[in-house]
Amino acid sequence: MILGVADLLEKEIGIAPDKVIFCHMDSYNLGSGNPAAVVNEHGWDLSLPTELCRRGFNVGLDTWGIGGGPSALYDFNLNSRREMLLALIDLGFGGQITLGHDMMSKGSGVQNGGSGYVLWPKTLTEMTARGEISKEMFHTLTVETPARILAID
């Protein structure tokens, strides 16, 4: 259904794909978040976000830290988001990714054992320090892409 919405936005309504973000592509494509996902050996599926990016849309990996604090599921979700981010960057879609949190409960807050609103910035900084993400890509993800999407033509 999402690709149908993409068609409608672009072809019938005339919205430029580079101004549209399809959010929750991380949780939607995790086997734990979407029983319909056809997951790979790592437990996630990038076919939908890859197709959206190929067509010029942006995708949001924007549910970092959802579900509160440390647990086996939390670790799986965090590692999967890192892997999905790196895979999309490797495919050449780094400039079409937005990052964020979808904090919706007290349990997500640091004061209640969750990661709070610093998880993806902290994770991205660590990935950059380890050389998994270049400093240029860090800047693209944190400054250039949000500025491009939010700019009014």
Contact map, one row per residue, 1 for C-alpha under 8 A:
111110000000000000000000000000000000000000000000000000000000000000000000000000000000000000000000000000000000000000000000000000000000000000000000000000000
111111000000000000000000000000000000000000000000000000000000000000000000000000000000000000000000000000000000000000000000000000000000000000000000000000000
111111100000000000000000000000000000000000000000000100000000000000000000000000000000000000000000000000000000000000000000000000000000000000000000000000000
111111110000000000000000000000000000000000000000000000000000000000000000000000000000000000000000000000000000000000000000000000000000000000000000000000000
111111111000000000000000000000000000000000000000000000000000000000000000000000000000000000000000000000000000000000000000000000000000000000000000000000000
011111111100000010000000000000000000000000000000000100000000000000000000000000000000000000000000000000000000000000000000000000000000000000000000000000000
001111111111000000000000000000000000000000000000000000000000000000000000000000000000000000000000000000000000000000000000000000000000000000000000000000000
000111111111100000000000000000000000000000000000000000000000000000000000000000000000000000000000000000000000000000000000000000000000000000000000000000000
000011111111111010000000000000000000000000000000000000000000000000000000000000000000000000000000000000000000000000000000000000000000000000000000000000000
000001111111111110000000000000000000000000000000000000000000000000000000000000000000000000000000000000000000000000000000000000000000000000000000000000000
000000111111111000000000000000000000000000000000000000000000000000000000000000000000000000000000000000000000000000000000000000000000000000000000000000000
000000111111110000000000000000000000000000000000000000000000000000000000000000000000000000000000000000000000000000000000000000000000000000000000000000000
000000011111111000000000000000000000000000000000000000000000000000000000000000000000000000000000000000000000000000000000000000000000000000000000000000000
000000001111111100000000000000000000000000000000000000000000000000000000000000000000000000000000000000000000000000000000000000000000000000000000000000000
000000001110111110110000000000000000000000000000000000000000000000000000000000000000000000000000000000000000000000000000000000000000000000000000000000000
000000000100011111110000000000000000000000000000000000000000000000000000000000000000000000000000000000000000000000000000000000000000000000000000000000000
000001001100001111110000000000000000000000000000000000111100000000000000000000000000000000000000000000000000000000000000000000000000000000000000000000000
000000000000000111111000000000000000000000000000000000011100000000000000000000000000000000000001000000000000000000000000000000000000000000000000000010000
000000000000001111111000000000000000000000000000000000001100000000000000000000000000000000000000000000000000000000000000000000000000000000000000000011000
000000000000001111111100000000000000000000000000000000001100000000000000000000000000000000000000000000000000000000000000000000000000000000000000000010000
000000000000000001111110000000000000000000000000000000001111000000000000000000000000000000000000010000000000000000000000000000000000000000000000000000000
000000000000000000011111100000000000000000000000000000001111000000000000000000000000000000000000000000000000000000000000000000000000000000000000000000000
000000000000000000001111100000000000000000000000000000000011110000000000000000000000000000000000000000000000000000000000000000000000000000000000000000000
000000000000000000000111111100000000000000000000000000000011111000000000000000000000000000000000000000000000000000000000000000000000000000000000000000000
000000000000000000000111111110000000000000000000100000000011110000000000000000000000000000000000000000000000000000000000000000000000000000000000000000000
000000000000000000000001111111000000000000000000000000000001111000000000000000001001000000000000000000000000000000000000000000000000000000000000000000000
000000000000000000000001111111011100000000000000000000000000101000000000000000000000000000000000000000000000000000000000000000000000000000000000000000000
000000000000000000000001111111001100100000000000000000000000000000000000000000000000000000000000000000000000000000000000000000000000000000000000000000000
000000000000000000000000111111101100101000011101000000000000000000000000000000000000000000000000000000000000000000000000000000000000000000000000000000000
000000000000000000000000011111111100101000111000000000000000000000000000000010010000000000000000000000000000000000000000000000000000000000000000000000000
000000000000000000000000000011111111111000111000000000000000000000000000000000000000000000000000000000000000000000000000000000000000000000000000000000000
000000000000000000000000001001111110000000100000000000000000000000000000000000000000000000000000000000000000000000000000000000000000000000000000000000000
000000000000000000000000001111111110000000000000000000000000000000000000000000000000000000000000000000000000000000000000000000000000000000000000000000000
000000000000000000000000001111111111100000000000000000000000000000000000000000000000000000000000000000000000000000000000000000000000000000000000000000000
000000000000000000000000000000111111100000000000000000000000000000000000000000000000000000000000000000000000000000000000000000000000000000000000000000000
000000000000000000000000000000100111110000000000000000000000000000000000000000000000000000000000000000000000000000000000000000000000000000000000000000000
000000000000000000000000000111100111111000011000000000000000000000000000000000000000000000000000000000000000000000000000000000000000000000000000000000000
000000000000000000000000000000100001111100011000000000000000000000000000000000000000000000000000000000000000000000000000000000000000000000000000000000000
000000000000000000000000000011100000111111111000000000000000000000000000000000000000000000000000000000000000000000000000000000000000000000000000000000000
000000000000000000000000000000000000011111111000000000000000000000000000000000000000000000000000000000000000000000000000000000000000000000000000000000000
000000000000000000000000000000000000001111110000000000000000000000000000000000000000000000000000000000000000000000000000000000000000000000000000000000000
000000000000000000000000000000000000001111110000000000000000000000000000000000010000000000000000000000000000000000000000000000000000000000000000000000000
000000000000000000000000000001110000001111111000000000000000000000000000000000010000000000000000000000000000000000000000000000000000000000000000000000000
000000000000000000000000000011100000111111111100000000000000000000000000000000010001000000000000000000000000000000000000000000000000000000000000000000000
000000000000000000000000000011100000111100111111000000000000000000000000000000000000000000000000000000000000000000000000000000000000000000000000000000000
000000000000000000000000000010000000000000011111110000000000000000000000000000000001000000000000000000000000000000000000000000000000000000000000000000000
000000000000000000000000000000000000000000001111111000000000000000000000000000000000000000000000000000000000000000000000000000000000000000000000000000000
000000000000000000000000000010000000000000001111111100000000000000000000000000000000000000000000000000000000000000000000000000000000000000000000000000000
000000000000000000000000100000000000000000000111111110000010000000000000000000000000000000000000000000000000000000000000000000000000000000000000000000000
000000000000000000000000000000000000000000000111111111000000000000000000000000000000000100000000000000000000000000000000000000000000000000000000000000000
000000000000000000000000000000000000000000000011111111100000000000000000000000000000000000000000000000000000000000000000000000000000000000000000000000000
001001000000000000000000000000000000000000000001111111111110000000000000000000000000000000000000000000000000000000000000000000000000000000000000000000000
000000000000000000000000000000000000000000000000111111111110000000000000000000000000000000001001000000000000000000000000000000000000000000000000000000000
000000000000000000000000000000000000000000000000011111111000000000000000000000000000000000000000000000000000000000000000000000000000000000000000000000000
000000000000000010000000000000000000000000000000001111111000000000000000000000000000000000000000000000000000000000000000000000000000000000000000000000000
000000000000000011000000000000000000000000000000000111111100000000000000000000000000000000000001000000000000000000000000000000000000000000000000000000000
000000000000000011111100000000000000000000000000000111111110000000000000000000000000000000000001000000000000000000000000000000000000000000000000000000000
000000000000000011111100000000000000000000000000000110011111000000000000000000000000000000000001110000000000000000000000000000000000000000000000000000000
000000000000000000001111100000000000000000000000100110001111100000000000000000000000000000000001110000000000000000000000000000000000000000000000000000000
000000000000000000001111110000000000000000000000000000000111110000000000000000000000000000000000111100000000000000000000000000000000000000000000000000000
000000000000000000000011111000000000000000000000000000000011111100000000000000001000100000000000111100000000000000000000000000000000000000000000000000000
000000000000000000000011110000000000000000000000000000000001111100000000000000000000000000000000011111000000000000000000000000000000000000000000000000000
000000000000000000000001011000000000000000000000000000000000111111000000000000000000000000000000000111100000000000000000000000000000000000000000000000000
000000000000000000000000000000000000000000000000000000000000111111000000000001001000000000000000000111000000000000000011000000000000000000000000000000000
000000000000000000000000000000000000000000000000000000000000001111111000010001000000000000000000000011100001000001110011000000000000000000000000000000000
000000000000000000000000000000000000000000000000000000000000001111110000000000000000000000000000000011110001000000000000000000000000000000000000000000000
000000000000000000000000000000000000000000000000000000000000000011111000010000000000000000000000000000000011000001000000000000000000000000000000000000000
000000000000000000000000000000000000000000000000000000000000000011111100010000000000000000000000000000000011100011100000000000000000000000000000000000000
000000000000000000000000000000000000000000000000000000000000000010111110010000000000000000000000000000000011000011100000000000000000000000000000000000000
000000000000000000000000000000000000000000000000000000000000000000011111011000000000000000000000000000000000000011000000000000000000000000000000000000000
000000000000000000000000000000000000000000000000000000000000000000001111111000000000000000000000000000000000000000000000000000000000000000000000000000000
000000000000000000000000000000000000000000000000000000000000000000000111111100000000000000000000000000000000000000000000000000000000000000000000000000000
000000000000000000000000000000000000000000000000000000000000000000000011111110000000000000000000000000000000000000000000000000000000000000000000000000000
000000000000000000000000000000000000000000000000000000000000000010111111111111000000000000000000000000000000000000000000000000000000000000000000000000000
000000000000000000000000000000000000000000000000000000000000000000000111111111100000000000000000000000000000000000000000000000000000000000000000000000000
000000000000000000000000000000000000000000000000000000000000000000000001111111110000000000000000000000000000000000000000000000000000000000000000000000000
000000000000000000000000000001000000000000000000000000000000000000000000111111111000000000000000000000000000000000000000000000000000000000000000000000000
000000000000000000000000000000000000000000000000000000000000000110000000011111111100000000000000000000000000000000000000000000000000000000000000000000000
000000000000000000000000000000000000000000000000000000000000000000000000001111111110000000000000000000000000000000000000000000000000000000000000000000000
000000000000000000000000000001000000000001110000000000000000000000000000000111111111000000000000000000000000000000000000000000000000000000000000000000000
000000000000000000000000010000000000000000000000000000000000100100000000000011111111100000000000000000000000000000000000000000000000000000000000000000000
000000000000000000000000000000000000000000000000000000000000000000000000000001111111110000000000000000000000000000000000000000000000000000000000000000000
000000000000000000000000000000000000000000000000000000000000000000000000000000111111111000000000000000000000000000000000000000000000000000000000000000000
000000000000000000000000010000000000000000010100000000000000000000000000000000011111111100000000000000000000000000000000000000000000000000000000000000000
000000000000000000000000000000000000000000000000000000000000100000000000000000001111111110000000000000000000000000000000000000000000000000000000000000000
000000000000000000000000000000000000000000000000000000000000000000000000000000000111111111000000000000000000000000000000000000000001100000000000000000000
000000000000000000000000000000000000000000000000000000000000000000000000000000000011111111100000000000000000000000000000000000000000000000000000000000000
000000000000000000000000000000000000000000000000010000000000000000000000000000000001111111111100000000000000000000000000000000000000000000000000000000000
000000000000000000000000000000000000000000000000000000000000000000000000000000000000111111111100000000000000000000000000000000000000000000000000000000000
000000000000000000000000000000000000000000000000000000000000000000000000000000000000011111111100000000000000000000000000000000000000000000000000000000000
000000000000000000000000000000000000000000000000000000000000000000000000000000000000001111111000000000000000000000000000000000000000000000000000000000000
000000000000000000000000000000000000000000000000000000000000000000000000000000000000000111111110000000000000000000000000000000000000000000000000000000000
000000000000000000000000000000000000000000000000000010000000000000000000000000000000000111111111100000000000000000000000000000000000000000000000000000000
000000000000000000000000000000000000000000000000000000000000000000000000000000000000000111011111100000000000000000000000000000000000000010011000000000000
000000000000000000000000000000000000000000000000000000000000000000000000000000000000000000011111100000000000000000000000000000000000000000011001100000000
000000000000000001000000000000000000000000000000000010011110000000000000000000000000000000001111110000000000000000000000000000000000000000000000100000000
000000000000000000000000000000000000000000000000000000000111100000000000000000000000000000001111111000000000000000000000000000000000000000001000100000000
000000000000000000001000000000000000000000000000000000000111110000000000000000000000000000000001111100000000000000000000000000000000000000001000110000000
000000000000000000000000000000000000000000000000000000000001110000000000000000000000000000000000111110000000000000000001000000000000000000001100000000000
000000000000000000000000000000000000000000000000000000000001111100000000000000000000000000000000011111000000000000000001000000000000000000000000000000000
000000000000000000000000000000000000000000000000000000000000011111000000000000000000000000000000001111100000000000001001000000000000000000000000000000000
000000000000000000000000000000000000000000000000000000000000011111000000000000000000000000000000000111110000000000000000000000000000000000000000000000000
000000000000000000000000000000000000000000000000000000000000001011000000000000000000000000000000000011111001100000011000000000000000000000000000000000000
000000000000000000000000000000000000000000000000000000000000000001000000000000000000000000000000000001111101000000000000000000000000000000000000000000000
000000000000000000000000000000000000000000000000000000000000000000000000000000000000000000000000000000111111100000000000000000000000000000000000000000000
000000000000000000000000000000000000000000000000000000000000000000000000000000000000000000000000000000011111100100000000000000000000000000000000000000000
000000000000000000000000000000000000000000000000000000000000000000111000000000000000000000000000000000001111110111000000000000000000000000000000000000000
000000000000000000000000000000000000000000000000000000000000000011111000000000000000000000000000000000111111110111110000000000000000000000000000000000000
000000000000000000000000000000000000000000000000000000000000000000010000000000000000000000000000000000101111111111111000000000000000000000000000000000000
000000000000000000000000000000000000000000000000000000000000000000000000000000000000000000000000000000000011111111110000000000000000000000000000000000000
000000000000000000000000000000000000000000000000000000000000000000000000000000000000000000000000000000000000111111000000000000000000000000000000000000000
000000000000000000000000000000000000000000000000000000000000000000000000000000000000000000000000000000000111111111000000000000000000000000000000000000000
000000000000000000000000000000000000000000000000000000000000000000011100000000000000000000000000000000000011111111100000000000000000000000000000000000000
000000000000000000000000000000000000000000000000000000000000000010111100000000000000000000000000000000000011111111110000000000000000000000000000000000000
000000000000000000000000000000000000000000000000000000000000000010011000000000000000000000000000000000000001110011111110000000000000000000000000000000000
000000000000000000000000000000000000000000000000000000000000000010000000000000000000000000000000000000100001110001111110000000000000000000000000000000000
000000000000000000000000000000000000000000000000000000000000000000000000000000000000000000000000000010100000100000111111000000000000000000000000000000000
000000000000000000000000000000000000000000000000000000000000000000000000000000000000000000000000000000000000000000111111110000000000000000000000000000000
000000000000000000000000000000000000000000000000000000000000000110000000000000000000000000000000000000000000000000111111111000000000000000000000000000000
000000000000000000000000000000000000000000000000000000000000000110000000000000000000000000000000001110000000000000001111111100000000000000000000000000000
000000000000000000000000000000000000000000000000000000000000000000000000000000000000000000000000000000000000000000000111111110000000000000000000000000000
000000000000000000000000000000000000000000000000000000000000000000000000000000000000000000000000000000000000000000000111111111000000000000000000000000000
000000000000000000000000000000000000000000000000000000000000000000000000000000000000000000000000000000000000000000000011111111100000000000000000000000000
000000000000000000000000000000000000000000000000000000000000000000000000000000000000000000000000000000000000000000000001111111110000100001000000000000000
000000000000000000000000000000000000000000000000000000000000000000000000000000000000000000000000000000000000000000000000111111111000000001000000000000000
000000000000000000000000000000000000000000000000000000000000000000000000000000000000000000000000000000000000000000000000011111111100000000000000000000000
000000000000000000000000000000000000000000000000000000000000000000000000000000000000000000000000000000000000000000000000001111111111100000000000000000000
000000000000000000000000000000000000000000000000000000000000000000000000000000000000000000000000000000000000000000000000000111111111111001000000000000000
000000000000000000000000000000000000000000000000000000000000000000000000000000000000000000000000000000000000000000000000000011111111100000000000000000000
000000000000000000000000000000000000000000000000000000000000000000000000000000000000000000000000000000000000000000000000000001111111100000000000000000000
000000000000000000000000000000000000000000000000000000000000000000000000000000000000000000000000000000000000000000000000000000111111110000000000000000000
000000000000000000000000000000000000000000000000000000000000000000000000000000000000010000000000000000000000000000000000000000111111110000000000000000000
000000000000000000000000000000000000000000000000000000000000000000000000000000000000010000000000000000000000000000000000000100111111111011000000000000000
000000000000000000000000000000000000000000000000000000000000000000000000000000000000000000000000000000000000000000000000000000010011111111000000000000000
000000000000000000000000000000000000000000000000000000000000000000000000000000000000000000000000000000000000000000000000000000010000111111100000000000000
000000000000000000000000000000000000000000000000000000000000000000000000000000000000000000000000000000000000000000000000000000000000011111110000000000000
000000000000000000000000000000000000000000000000000000000000000000000000000000000000000000000100000000000000000000000000000000000000111111111000000000000
000000000000000000000000000000000000000000000000000000000000000000000000000000000000000000000000000000000000000000000000000110010000111111111100000000000
000000000000000000000000000000000000000000000000000000000000000000000000000000000000000000000000000000000000000000000000000000000000001111111111000000000
000000000000000000000000000000000000000000000000000000000000000000000000000000000000000000000110000000000000000000000000000000000000000111111111100000000
000000000000000000000000000000000000000000000000000000000000000000000000000000000000000000000110111000000000000000000000000000000000000011111111110000000
000000000000000000000000000000000000000000000000000000000000000000000000000000000000000000000000001000000000000000000000000000000000000001111111110000000
000000000000000000000000000000000000000000000000000000000000000000000000000000000000000000000000000000000000000000000000000000000000000000111111111000000
000000000000000000000000000000000000000000000000000000000000000000000000000000000000000000000010000000000000000000000000000000000000000000111111111100000
000000000000000000000000000000000000000000000000000000000000000000000000000000000000000000000011110000000000000000000000000000000000000000011111111110000
000000000000000000000000000000000000000000000000000000000000000000000000000000000000000000000000010000000000000000000000000000000000000000001111111111000
000000000000000000000000000000000000000000000000000000000000000000000000000000000000000000000000000000000000000000000000000000000000000000000011111111100
000000000000000000000000000000000000000000000000000000000000000000000000000000000000000000000000000000000000000000000000000000000000000000000001111111100
000000000000000001110000000000000000000000000000000000000000000000000000000000000000000000000000000000000000000000000000000000000000000000000000111111100
000000000000000000100000000000000000000000000000000000000000000000000000000000000000000000000000000000000000000000000000000000000000000000000000011111110
000000000000000000000000000000000000000000000000000000000000000000000000000000000000000000000000000000000000000000000000000000000000000000000000001111111
000000000000000000000000000000000000000000000000000000000000000000000000000000000000000000000000000000000000000000000000000000000000000000000000000001111
000000000000000000000000000000000000000000000000000000000000000000000000000000000000000000000000000000000000000000000000000000000000000000000000000000111
